[in-house]
C-alpha cells in the first residue's frame, strides 16, 4: 500500500525480493516476482530502460527452462545494446549468459561461437583480467573441454586459475574450483 503510485520503486522491491528467493533456491517464486517487475517497468514507459533489461536477465536466470529464458536474454541484450552500447559490461554479461544457455542445452557449436565472440569483446572493452571476462573465459573453457579441444581448454582454464590466484589468493574457494577444472 505504501508503494501505491510508485511503480518504479515497486519494481525495484520485487527485484530485490526475487533476488532473495533465488538465493534461497526458490526459483519459481523468484521468476513470478521478476515477471511482475518486468510488467510494471513496461507499463510505466520503461520498455527501453536498463532497469527493464536487468529485470529480464534476473528473470531469465531464475528460469529452469532455457526455451523460456532465451527470448528474455535476447530482449535484454537488445535493450542493453541500444541504450548502454554493444560493449557495455552489462550487455557483454548478457551475451555471456546466452552463450552458457546454449551450452547448457547441448548446442556446443552456438555456445562456442557466442562465448568466443563475447570473450573477444570483453577483452577489448573490459580487459583480460576483468571478473566478467574471466567468467566467460571459464565458460568457453568448459565448452572446449566438451568439444575435446583439450589443449585450448587447459590454456583457458590456466588463465582463469592464474587470475583468480592473483586476485583472491590461492586458498579462496573459487581458486580451488578453477584448479579442479584445470
C-alpha positions as CSV (number, residue, x, y, z in Angstrom):
1,X,0.0,0.0,0.0
2,X,2.8,2.4,0.9
3,X,4.3,2.0,-2.6
4,X,1.0,2.7,-4.5
5,X,1.7,5.2,-7.2
6,X,5.4,4.4,-7.2
7,X,5.7,1.6,-9.8
8,X,9.4,2.0,-10.4
9,X,10.0,1.6,-6.6
10,X,7.6,-1.4,-6.6
11,X,9.6,-3.0,-9.4
12,X,12.9,-2.4,-7.6
13,X,11.4,-4.1,-4.5
14,X,10.1,-7.0,-6.5
15,X,13.6,-7.5,-8.0
16,X,15.1,-7.3,-4.5
17,X,12.8,-9.9,-3.1
18,X,13.2,-12.0,-6.2
19,X,17.0,-12.0,-5.7
20,X,16.5,-13.2,-2.2
21,X,14.2,-16.0,-3.5
22,X,16.9,-17.1,-5.9
23,X,19.5,-17.2,-3.1
24,X,17.0,-19.4,-1.2
25,X,16.7,-21.7,-4.2
26,X,13.0,-20.8,-4.7
27,X,13.3,-20.2,-8.4
28,X,9.6,-20.4,-9.3
29,X,8.7,-17.8,-6.7
30,X,11.6,-15.6,-8.0
31,X,10.5,-15.9,-11.6
32,X,7.0,-14.8,-10.7
33,X,8.3,-11.7,-8.9
34,X,10.6,-10.8,-11.8
35,X,7.8,-11.2,-14.3
36,X,5.6,-8.8,-12.2
37,X,8.5,-6.4,-12.0
38,X,9.0,-6.5,-15.8
39,X,5.3,-5.9,-16.3
40,X,5.5,-2.8,-14.1
41,X,8.5,-1.5,-15.8
42,X,6.9,-2.0,-19.3
43,X,3.6,-0.4,-18.1
44,X,5.3,2.7,-16.9
45,X,7.2,3.5,-20.1
46,X,10.4,1.7,-19.2
47,X,10.3,-0.6,-22.3
48,X,13.7,0.5,-23.4
49,X,15.3,1.0,-20.0
50,X,18.4,-0.5,-18.5
51,X,16.3,-1.4,-15.4
52,X,13.9,-3.5,-17.5
53,X,16.9,-5.2,-19.2
54,X,18.3,-6.0,-15.7
55,X,15.0,-7.4,-14.6
56,X,14.7,-9.5,-17.7
57,X,18.2,-11.0,-17.1
58,X,17.2,-11.8,-13.5
59,X,14.0,-13.4,-14.7
60,X,15.9,-15.5,-17.3
61,X,18.5,-16.5,-14.7
62,X,15.7,-17.8,-12.4
63,X,14.1,-20.0,-15.0
64,X,14.9,-23.7,-15.3
65,X,13.6,-23.8,-18.9
66,X,16.2,-22.5,-21.5
67,X,13.5,-22.2,-24.1
68,X,11.7,-19.6,-22.0
69,X,14.9,-17.9,-20.8
70,X,16.4,-17.3,-24.2
71,X,13.9,-14.7,-25.5
72,X,14.3,-12.8,-22.2
73,X,18.1,-12.8,-22.6
74,X,17.7,-11.7,-26.2
75,X,15.3,-8.9,-25.3
76,X,17.6,-7.7,-22.5
77,X,20.6,-7.8,-24.8
78,X,18.8,-5.8,-27.4
79,X,17.8,-3.1,-24.9
80,X,21.3,-3.0,-23.4
81,X,23.0,-2.7,-26.8
82,X,20.6,0.1,-27.8
83,X,20.7,2.1,-24.5
84,X,24.1,1.2,-23.0
85,X,26.1,0.2,-26.0
86,X,27.2,-3.1,-27.5
87,X,30.4,-3.2,-25.4
88,X,29.0,-2.1,-22.1
89,X,29.7,-4.5,-19.2
90,X,26.0,-5.4,-18.7
91,X,25.5,-6.1,-22.5
92,X,28.5,-8.3,-22.6
93,X,27.4,-10.1,-19.4
94,X,24.0,-10.9,-21.0
95,X,25.8,-12.2,-24.2
96,X,27.8,-14.5,-22.0
97,X,24.7,-15.7,-20.3
98,X,23.3,-16.5,-23.7
99,X,26.4,-18.5,-24.7
100,X,26.2,-20.5,-21.4
101,X,22.5,-21.2,-22.0
102,X,23.3,-22.7,-25.4
103,X,25.9,-24.9,-23.8
104,X,23.6,-26.0,-21.1
105,X,21.0,-27.2,-23.6
106,X,23.7,-29.0,-25.7
107,X,24.2,-26.6,-28.6
108,X,28.0,-26.6,-28.3
109,X,28.6,-25.0,-31.7
110,X,26.4,-22.0,-31.0
111,X,27.8,-21.7,-27.4
112,X,31.3,-21.9,-28.7
113,X,30.7,-19.1,-31.3
114,X,28.8,-16.8,-28.9
115,X,31.2,-17.3,-26.0
116,X,34.3,-16.8,-28.2
117,X,32.8,-13.6,-29.7
118,X,31.8,-12.3,-26.3
119,X,35.2,-13.1,-24.8
120,X,37.0,-11.2,-27.5
121,X,34.7,-8.2,-27.0
122,X,35.1,-8.3,-23.2
123,X,38.9,-8.4,-23.5
124,X,38.8,-5.3,-25.7
125,X,36.2,-3.4,-23.6
126,X,36.9,-4.6,-20.1
127,X,40.4,-6.0,-20.1
128,X,41.8,-9.5,-19.9
129,X,41.6,-9.8,-16.1
130,X,38.2,-8.3,-15.5
131,X,36.0,-10.7,-13.5
132,X,33.3,-10.8,-16.2
133,X,36.0,-11.6,-18.8
134,X,37.2,-14.4,-16.6
135,X,33.7,-15.8,-16.1
136,X,33.2,-16.0,-19.9
137,X,36.7,-17.5,-20.4
138,X,35.8,-20.2,-17.8
139,X,32.6,-20.9,-19.7
140,X,34.4,-21.1,-23.0
141,X,37.0,-23.5,-21.4
142,X,34.1,-25.8,-20.4
143,X,32.8,-25.8,-24.0
144,X,36.3,-26.5,-25.3
145,X,36.6,-29.4,-22.8
146,X,33.2,-30.8,-24.0
147,X,34.5,-30.5,-27.6
148,X,37.6,-32.4,-26.6
149,X,39.8,-29.5,-27.5
150,X,41.9,-30.3,-24.5
151,X,44.9,-28.0,-25.2
152,X,42.8,-24.9,-25.7
153,X,40.6,-25.8,-22.7
154,X,43.7,-26.2,-20.5
155,X,45.1,-22.9,-21.7
156,X,41.8,-21.1,-20.9
157,X,41.4,-22.8,-17.5
158,X,45.0,-21.9,-16.7
159,X,44.4,-18.3,-17.4
160,X,41.3,-18.3,-15.1
161,X,43.3,-20.0,-12.4
162,X,46.2,-17.6,-12.6
163,X,43.9,-14.5,-12.5
164,X,41.9,-15.9,-9.5
165,X,45.0,-16.8,-7.6
166,X,46.4,-13.3,-8.2
167,X,43.2,-11.6,-7.2
168,X,41.9,-13.8,-4.4
169,X,44.9,-15.8,-3.1
170,X,45.5,-19.5,-3.6
171,X,43.2,-20.6,-0.7
172,X,40.0,-19.0,-1.9
173,X,37.2,-21.4,-2.9
174,X,36.8,-20.0,-6.5
175,X,40.6,-20.6,-6.9
176,X,40.1,-24.2,-5.8
177,X,37.2,-24.5,-8.3
178,X,39.4,-23.2,-11.1
179,X,42.2,-25.7,-10.1
180,X,39.8,-28.6,-10.2
181,X,38.6,-27.6,-13.7
182,X,42.2,-27.4,-15.0
